[in-house]
Amino acid sequence: MNSASDKTTHFGYRDVPVEDKAELVKGVFDSVADSYDVMNDLMSLGVHRLWKRHFVGTSDTQAGQSVLDLAGGTGDIAALLARRVGGSGEVVLTDINAAMLAVGRRRMEDRGLTGNIRYALANAEQLPFEARRFEAVTIAFGLRNVTDKAAALREMRRVLKPGGQVHILEFSRVRPAPLRKLYDRYSFGLLPMMGKLVANDADSYQYLAESIRKHPPQRELAAMMRAAGFQAVRYENLSGGMVAIHRGRRG
């Protein structure tokens, strides 16, 4: 029988001990934190901003609600949410990575968004919040980096109020075969090269490309959400399935 230390998980295309993955992912985002927004614009030709606006705009978040934004990084989603919930609501911006959270806080202050945003260093697998605390939980481009995704989904459900919703925006399985081939050439050819030129870090962007391929595709993630106890689970493909929005409700 294997001990816990014998268990492995994927870090990109590498198998690594389960207990090592969080620190390896931390190293990636420590490295790319300062150039993360610039690289996102370059990688997606700015389309990531449209994805994020659509994600929040169709999330049914409302004024006065309390929303938890997991793996919130540099704060793009939190900024959009803060405007929707208004002064009577709150957004709790979290990340497991202190460097990313510091960038997010700085960006929020630069935007003048200070009154209704809180910050917390938090692991999505073990959230430091009481049960039934939030009307909504969001996570954008962060779930694929979580070691135990099933545990994270259970935690998201735990902190939601009855009737509250989870909203997940993540890279997914490109559907049209010709687009998939083009996307693969871009991801494994140009992306690491851009990472080297802009962030002086090709390896981290190689990992990011690999992590997308290891993430559960649309139907598999929907099944995982149902297994975690979410109801009314559905998903929407954007850009041919390059990204997908998954939503579910706590009953």
N, C-alpha and C positions, 0 to 999 in steps of 0.2 A: 504493500500500500504506500503511495507516495505521500510524503510530508508536504506541508504548505509551501516549504521552500523549494520543492521540486516542481511546483506548478509553473507553467509558462503562459505567456500571452504574447500578442503581436505588438511590435513597435515598428510600424511600417511593415516591411516584408521580413523583418528579423523576429525570431522567437527570443523572448527575454524572460527572466524570472518575474512573476507577477509583482513582487514587492519592489522591483526596480523601475517599473514603467513610469510611475508618477514622477520620479526624479528625472528620468530621461526626457519626458515631455516638458517638465519644468525647464530643463536646459535649452530645449528648442525655443521656448517662448521668452526665456531670459535673453536669448541671442537676438530674436527678431522684434522685441517689444517696440523699440524706438522707430523702426522702419515698417511696422506692421501695416499701418494705414496706407502708406505710399505703395507698398507691395500689393495690397489688395486692389488698389486702383489700377495698377499696371497689369496684374494678373487677369482681372476681369474686364478691363477697359472701362471701368467705372460702373459696370452692370451690377456689382454687389450692392451698390447703394439703392438701386431700383428693387432688387430682391428684398432688401431689408425694409424699405418703405412699404412694399406690398405686404410683407410678413406682419408688420405692426398694424398697418391700416386695415387689415382683414381679421385682426385678432379679437375684436369685440371688447377690448379693454375700454373702460369708461372712467369718467371723472369720479374721483373719490375712492377708487380702488387701490388696494395694496398689491404690488406686483414684484415678484422675485425674478431678477434677470441673472441666470447662472452663466458662468464662463463669459462674463460680459466684456472682458478685455478692455479695449480702448473706448467703449461707451457708446457706440453708434446706436444700438438698440435702446439702451437706457435713456438716451437723449430724446428719441422719438416717443418712448413711453411716458417720459416725464411730462411732455406737453399734453399727452392724452389724459393722464390722470389728474393733472392740474394741482393747484395748491392744496386741495383737500385730500389728495391721494399721496401715495409714496411709491418710490421705486427703490428697491434694495439691489444695488449693483454688486455682484460677487465675482470673484475669480480665485482659483487655487494658486495663481501665480502672483506674487507680490509686485513684480516689475510691471506686469500688465495692468494690475489694479491701480498702481501709482500713475501710469499713463492715463488710464480712464478717469481718475479723479482730476488730474490736471486738465484734461480735455473738457470735462464738465464745468470746471471753474472758468476756463477760457470762454465757454459758451454762455456763461452767466446762469448756469443751471445748478443752483446750490440749495434751494429751499426745500425741495421734496425728494432729494436723492440721498440715500444712506449707502455705506460701503461696508463690505465684510469679506475677509479672507476665508474662503469656504471650499471644502471638498464636496462635490456633488453627490458622492456616495455616502456621506455622513454630514448632513446639513445641520448647522447649529441653530435651528429654529424650531419652535414648538409646533405641534400638529395643528392643522386647520388654521394656519396663520394668514394665507394669501388667497386672493381671488384668482390670481393667474400666476403661472410660472412660464418663463421664456428661456430658451437656450438656442443660440445661433452660432453655428459652426464650432461648437464645442463638444457635442456628445461623442463624436468619433475619437476624441482624445481621452475619454474616460476609460479607465481600466475595466471596471465592472458596470457595464451599461444597465444591466437588469437591476442592480442595487440602486443606481442613480434614478431610474424610472420609479422605483418603489418610494424613494425619498421624495421625489417630486409630488407623487400622489399624497404622501403623508402630510406634507405641509400645505396642501390645498384645502380650502374650505369645501364643504359639500356643494356640488354644482360648479366648482372652479375648474378652469381649463389649463391644460398644458399646451404650449406651442413650441414646436421644434423645427428649426430651419437648419438644414444640413446638406452637404454635397451627397449625391445619391447616384443611382445607376442610370447612365445615359441610355435612352431607349433606341433611337434610330442608329443602326449599325454604321452607316457612313460617318455620322457625327461622332460616334464613339471612337472610331479609328483616328479621326482628326484630333479629338480631345486627348487621346492617349499620346499621340506624337507631341502635342503641345506640352502636356503635363510632365513628361519624362525627358523632353528635349529642351524646350525653351525655358520652362519654369526654373529648374535648378540654375541655368545660365543667368537668368534675371536675378535670382537670389544672390549669386556670386557678384554680379555687377553692382546691384543696388545696396544689398545688405552685407556683402562680403561673407556670405554664408550659403553655399550651395547645398550642403548636407541637410540643413533644416528644411529647406524647400523640397528636397528629394523625399524626406520623411513625410511632409505634408501631402505630397502627391500620392505616396504609397498609402497613407492613412485613409485617404478617400476610397481607395479600392478595397480596403479591409473593412470598411464600415458596412453594416447590414443594409441591403437594398430596401426599396420601398415596402414591399409586402412583408419582408422579414421584420423590419422595425415596427410595422403596424401590429404584427403578431406579438412582439415583445411588449408593446404597450398594453395590449389586451391581457397578457399574462401578468402584468404588474397591477391589474385591476382597473384600468381605464375603460370607460364606456364611450360609445359614439366615436370610435377611432376612425379617422379618415386622413387621406393625404392628397396633396395637390402637387403635380410636377410643374416646375418652371424651367424654361430654356431646354426643353427636350428631356427633362429628367436630370440635367446636370446638377440641379438642386431640387429638393422637395421640402414641402411644409407638411409636417404631421401634427395633428391636433387630437386631443382626447379630453374627456370630462370625468371628474371624480363624481361618482354617484352619491 
